[in-house]
């Protein structure tokens, strides 16, 4: 019986071919792995550089001082003024009254009047200087009052009636009305220091 050489070669090569075929099938059936998606990195925007600027507000200027109000009226003369006093009252060793002042024209006087007392012969019994600073402009349509206090009379009884006067420098304005104080009603002596005559500031009457 003859031996077939070609068939023997085929049988010898069959295992090799089978292995190659198997590797090809495995390679074809393998699923390719997708490459990972890489998202692009976005850099944050640069921080803007802030350049300091000068304030828009104007520089503060020093406050201008407000000038004080000063009386600009012409000084009153005795001819411009008329004065009278109210009832005389007593208490606590003192005598009190209110002087009422009116003017015929616009003019100015000391805010605190200087007063005096004269006896029936015109002799000065006591006087007072202005009780405070400043001046006041008088309105002819307004009347003004000042509170008067008199105390500590230690001298003999004067000649009555006793009259109040308003001093305007070297001049005077007589204050009309009854004797101030009344006859025999001088305030008692409260010790050394002599009599005291005080006047409050002029105030516009209501």
C-alpha positions, 0 to 999 in steps of 0.5 A: 500500500502506498504512503501519501506524503502530501497528506502527512505534511498536511497533518503535521502542519495542522496543529500550527495552523490551528494555533495561528487561526485561534490567535487571529480569532482572539485578536478579532474578538477583543474589544479595543479599549477607548483612550480616556477623555482628558478635559482641557484645564482652564486657567482662572482669569488674572486678578485685575490690579486695583490702582488706588485713586484719590478721593473724589470728595473735595478737601475739607476747608476750615469752617469760617467763624460766624461773627458775633452780633453787635448792636449797630444802632445809634446811642440813645439820648435822654430826649429819645427815652421815657421811663416810669416804674411800677408799684413798689414792693418789699420783702427779705429786707429789700425794696423792688420795682420794675422800670418800664422804658420806651423810645421815640426812635430806634437807638441803643442802650446798655443791655443792663442799665446803670441806675441811681437814686436822688432825694427831693433836693437832687442829691445822689443817694446811691448809684450803680454801674451797668450790671453786665456787658452788651447793648440792646437796640430799642424798637419804638413799637416795643416797651422794655422792662428792668427789675430793680432791687434796693437794699441795705440802707444804713444812712439817715432818712433822706428827703422824700420823695426819692426818685430813680434815674437811668444813667446814660454816661454823664446824662440821666433819664428821670424815672417817673412814678411814686417815691422809691422807696415810699416815705419812711420805708427805706430798706433796713441796714443789714451790715457794712457795705453801704446801700446796694442798687441792682438792675436786671437786663432790659427785656421786651415787655409781652 
